[in-house]
Amino acid sequence: MNTSTLSGHPFVHYSGAKLHVEGVALETVARTHGTPLFVYSKAAMLSALAAYQRGFAGRHAQICYAMKANSTLGVLQVFAQAGCGFDIVSGGELARVIAAGGDAGKVIFSGVGKTRAEMHQALEAGIACFNVESEAELAVLNDVAVERGCKAPISIRVNPNVDPKTHPYISTGLKGNKFGVAHERTLATYQRAAQMPGLRIVGIDCHIGSQITDSAPYLDAMDRMLDLVTAIEAAGIHLEHIDLGGGLGIDYNGDTPPPADALWAQLLAKLDARGFGQRKLMIEPGRSLVGNAGVCVTEVLYLKPGEQKNFCIVDAAMNDLPRPAMYQAFHRIVPLNAHPNRSAMLCDVVGPVCESGDWIGRDREITAQAGEYLAVLSAGAYCVSMSSNYNSRPRAAELLVDGDAVHVLRPRESVTSLFAGEQLR
Ligand SMILES: *Cc1c(COP(=O)(O)O)cnc(C)c1O
């Protein structure tokens, strides 16, 4: 049978006319499990991780999966079993790491608004590092650690002021962003931290943005970080590790980000040239590990031709796939059954939610008829983890495909569970 993979999605392919994830025909699982349905390829996750591992071969490095991209326990388990640590942004995420069998000792805690309760929880669990984002947070963390009679391991997140040339909502390393400590304040902040009895300085951190498709911003950030490391160490403060964050992009629509191993070959060459080749490295990739490992299968409910626009109304919506509504993001949409001889209708693919912002794709050529299925590609990152119950819609089911095997990671939510905790007075 004729097999063709989709560019950027090595584990998603048509076998004959039917779309598969690894060895599993999506139409079969859609009929069994219903739609909307998220299907993830384990091999795709491990292959994305392997590109980083190749890049770091022979180096002292820890990959911490930025789990806000997809925090489903079964996804965390894949990365925990492959040796990953985790980059968390809340106490809830820490609880998920532990529930998935992850190692708290490989957890780093990012975020501008950590609460005292979250600091206690993370110190109790024994995490590897707090990435502190302000001088005010430093003082509170010191206080909490002193109260507990321990020392909190810290890095300071630097805002290196480099432009990652991505969408403004996912650019985090520019002066006007809320993230990190200003480049110019970094040394003074480290000197302040060094005086605090409840803190132990272990590293330095930055994260410049997301969906970055060029290596130049990383090389700039690395240079600026190494300048700071030099200045901080000249002041007598040793840094065990350098954390360059996450942010590497994926192919949504013909995007061409550098492969992780190629990017790190460039970055490591710079580290070596500047004499930091032996330093421990940390990274926090999210999207690039899971984004193209997942698809969302949805059923076409109605075709609605109009005078100005045609609509293809599907059963997935902005509560399942929030990225188009939030960032005007693009997801490829392909049929589960290829019909090369059918004529296509140019239409907007939209969900049932009562918002004009509820669209999944604009001006797409759609061949599917009502009752047939579509797959929304690149749905492994920032979809389910950002999903909601808006319009009292139960969250979709999630499956993990491993070769020919299918594992349910999360059954579809029931409607009654949505209001199970609510009370009438
Ligand atoms: C979101 C985030 C990441 C991961 O970003 P990706 O673009 O998904 O790789 C890494 N570090 C921090 C601090 C983040 O907030």
The ligand as an SDF file (V2000), in Angstrom:
LIG
                    3D

 15 15  0  0  0  0  0  0  0  0999 V2000
    6.7640   27.9360   28.6380 C   0  0  0  0  0  0  0  0  0  0  0  0
    8.1440   27.8730   29.1850 C   0  0  0  0  0  0  0  0  0  0  0  0
    9.0640   26.9920   28.6390 C   0  0  0  0  0  0  0  0  0  0  0  0
    8.7720   26.1180   27.4430 C   0  0  0  0  0  0  0  0  0  0  0  0
    8.5430   26.8410   26.2950 O   0  0  0  0  0  0  0  0  0  0  0  0
    8.3420   26.0500   24.8920 P   0  0  0  0  0  0  0  0  0  0  0  0
    8.1680   27.1190   23.9080 O   0  0  0  0  0  0  0  0  0  0  0  0
    7.1150   25.2200   25.0600 O   0  0  0  0  0  0  0  0  0  0  0  0
    9.5570   25.2220   24.6810 O   0  0  0  0  0  0  0  0  0  0  0  0
   10.3150   26.9160   29.2130 C   0  0  0  0  0  0  0  0  0  0  0  0
   10.6470   27.6920   30.2870 N   0  0  0  0  0  0  0  0  0  0  0  0
    9.7730   28.5550   30.8310 C   0  0  0  0  0  0  0  0  0  0  0  0
   10.1850   29.3670   31.9800 C   0  0  0  0  0  0  0  0  0  0  0  0
    8.5010   28.6870   30.3000 C   0  0  0  0  0  0  0  0  0  0  0  0
    7.6420   29.5580   30.8310 O   0  0  0  0  0  0  0  0  0  0  0  0
  1  2  1  0
  2  3  1  0
  2 14  2  0
  3  4  1  0
  3 10  2  0
  4  5  1  0
  5  6  1  0
  6  7  2  0
  6  8  1  0
  6  9  1  0
 10 11  1  0
 11 12  2  0
 12 13  1  0
 12 14  1  0
 14 15  1  0
M  END
$$$$
